[in-house]
């Protein structure tokens, strides 16, 4: 086990930021901490890194108890926090070189690792640029390079794609998967369910400082009643007809808003066919039809009663 968090409690006065938080991260996993802003993700990361004192619980990393002075453990951890932390007075190359030198003494190896990190985040054209001259996406890439340049065994990324352009976001996600393929274990926090679904092997959904569900994305989706969401564009449907659709077999809920009929169905076959059959038989004209499997937002909504982005 690379990381083990057991019964973690963190209070700020009467506010409980972490409420007996528990999770484990196995070697070689990309482990996602998914939850809305304010759910406790960053607090958990700061406690894991011993940047923040906590009230109760234990944290083990690489099978050893973690603490502020455990430099042998910290040497094998790479950290990319939500707020970019680089030196404005140093160039891209100098920043990455400096952070590498904090962990490695051999100057030739530092140069080698610095060049590899620059190539990894595709900043070859920007080596001599200062951070103030970089776009938000390039700055994020520099931040990642500084965090992974020493080739850590465990990499922790806290909301690394906030406020970046789609191209940089994709580049960052591809880079995380590549780091994992090269042997790194990754903890990835986000409130973007699409990212977590895309890259994470296992996911813990956090709300109000505790894990409310965890497993693979398929295991999480299997926990809820929704099997399919159907959206049908229609301009002429009566309240009585909507009520009849609500009574169809396997239908969980029906909402009609802005000429869109949204139907949530349970698991089973022919959910869409039975709805369309009813509409055709009753001469209810319809346009575009969409079907969608449940998302992690649906999991969060059913378990907590609110949207991930609320």
Secondary structure, DSSP 8 states (H G I E B T S, - for coil): --EEEEEEEEEETTEEEEEEEEEEE-TT-EEEEE--TTSSHHHHHHHHTTSS--SEEEEEETTEE--TT-HHHHTTEEEE-SS----TTSBHHHHHHHHHHTT---HHHHHHHHHHHHHHTT-GGGTT-BGGGS-HHHHHHHHHHHHHTT--SEEEEESTTTT--HHHHHHHHHHHHHHHHTT-EEEEEES-HHHHHHH-SEEEEEETTEEEEEE-HHHHHHTSS--EEEEEE-S---HHHHHHHHTSTTEEEEEEETTEEEEEE-S-S-HHHHHHHHHHHTT-----EEEE---HHHHHHHHHSS-TT-
